[in-house]
Amino acid sequence: MKTWSGSFALLLALAGLSSLAGNIACAQTADHGKIAYLSRSVKIFSELEQSLDTALRSNDQAAQEKLLGADFEARSASNPGTPVARAEWLTADKPSADAAMSQMAVHDHGTLAVVSFLRNTAAQTEQPARLTFVVDVWKKTGNDWQLDTRYESDAGDDGTPAQDIAPDGKG
């Protein structure tokens, strides 16, 4: 014979599983399959990435010092065997104020975090907007995070369909 508390525990477990299944079902949409949500880690690293962009654009050396590790290096997909040292990277082109991050994922490994995202650089003049796939490795030092290594790869244009070209009768 089951006790009331045993039945209640079973009922709670089933309700929890039912709720979990409902949440999984609710997290799917027809167009992309999942609804994006902002996790605590994504919020923290979005703010760090935005702070770094702001420090770079405004040439705020104190903020750069706080956010970049002493041995920071950047690597690009076009030349992966040649790292760009911290000092050289700091003098390179600054991120556009119109750049936007999307599709961020964070893999937290305690004192290391691997953060990946797409950076969409807004179109300037007649150049099309470009996507860059960025993978940043952040290292926790005390209570602060510092960017240790950045990997970047061109991810093409912003996915906007090209405008139709009117036929000219020559082809």
N, C-alpha and C positions, 0 to 999 in steps of 0.2 A: 504494500500500500504506500502510495506516494504521500509525502508530507506537503503541507501548504507551501512551505518555504522552498522546497525542491521544485514544485510546480511553478512557483513565482519566478525562480531563477531561470527555469527553462523558458518561460514566457518572456522574460527580459532578454534572454539571449536571442530568441527568435525575433523579437521586435527590433533588436539591434541589427541583426542580419537583414531583416526586411528593410530597415531604414537605410543601411549601407547599399543594398541593391537598388533602392529607389534613388539614392544620390548618384550612383553610377549611371543609372538610366537617365536621370535628369541632366547629367553632365554631357550628354551627346546632342548634337544638332545635326540637321540634314546636310548643311554645307561643309563643315569641317570635321565633324565627328566629336569634337570636344569644345567645351566652353573654357576659355582662358580665365584663370584666376590669379591673383597676386599673392604669392606666398611671402612669408616673412623674409626669407633669404633673397628673393627677387626684389623686394622693396629695399632692403639694405644695400644690395649691390647696384640697383638702379640709381640710388642716391649717390653712392660712391662714384659711379661712372659719370653721372652728371656733374658732380663736384670736380672731378678731374677735368672734364671738358671745359668747365667754367674757368678753372685755374689755368689751363693751357691758353684759352682765348684771351684772358685778361693778363697773362704773364705774371700771375700771382706766385712768386717763387716760394713763399712760405707754405702755401697750400700744396704746391708741387712736391716740395720736400717731404711733407707729411704723407702724401698719397703714393709717391713712387719710391720703391725700394732702391737702396744704394747701388745694387747690381742689376737694376732693371735693364732689359733688352727687348727689342721688338724684332720679329721675323715676319717676312711676307712670303706668300705662296710663289710669287714671281722670282724670288731669290732666297730660298730657305736656308742655304748654306752660309749666308752672310748676315750675321746679326747686326742690328743697328743699336749702338750703345746709347745709354741714357742721355748724355750730353748732346749727341747728334739728333736724337729723336725729339728732344725739347726744342731744337731750332728748326725742325721740319714744319711743313704746313700745319696750321692749326685747324681743329675741327670747325666746321661751319656752324654758325649759331642756329641754322635751320635743320641741322642733322637730327634725326630721330632714331631712337632705339626701339626694336620690336623683337618678339619671339625670344625673350631672354630665358635662359635656363641656368640654374645654379646647382652645382654638385659640391656640397660642403663635406670636406674631409677633415674636420677639426681645425687644425691650424693652416690648412690650405683649402682654397675654394677655386673651382674651375667655373668660369662664367662665360657663357657664349650668347651672342646676340647678333642680329642684323642691324647695321647702321645704314640708314637711308639718308644720303646726302642730297639735299634739295637741289633742284636744277638751278644753275647759275648761268647767266647769259644764254647762249644757245646750246650749252652742253646739257645732255640729258641727266636726270637724277641717277645716281649710282648706288648700288647696294654693296656693302662690304660685310663679309662674315668675319666676326671678331671672336677670338677665344682669349680670355684674360685669365692668368693665374695670379690669384691674390694670396698673400701670406699674412697671417695674423702675428703681429708683434706686440706683446702685451695685450692691451685692449683695442688696438688699432689695426686696421687692415691696410696693407701696402701692395700696390701692383708690382709684381715681380717679373712677369713675362707677358708679352702680347704677341699673338699670332693673328695675321690678317690675310684675307683672301678676297679677291674681287668676286662678287656674287652676281655680276651682270647689272642690268638696268633695273628700274623699279617695278618691272612687270606690267607697266602700262602698255596696252596694245598699241602698236604703231598705227598711225593714222592711215586711212585708205588713200591710195594714190590713184588719181583719176587716170584711166587708160589714155594713152596718147596716140594709139593707132599704129605704133611702130613695133609692137612686140607680140 
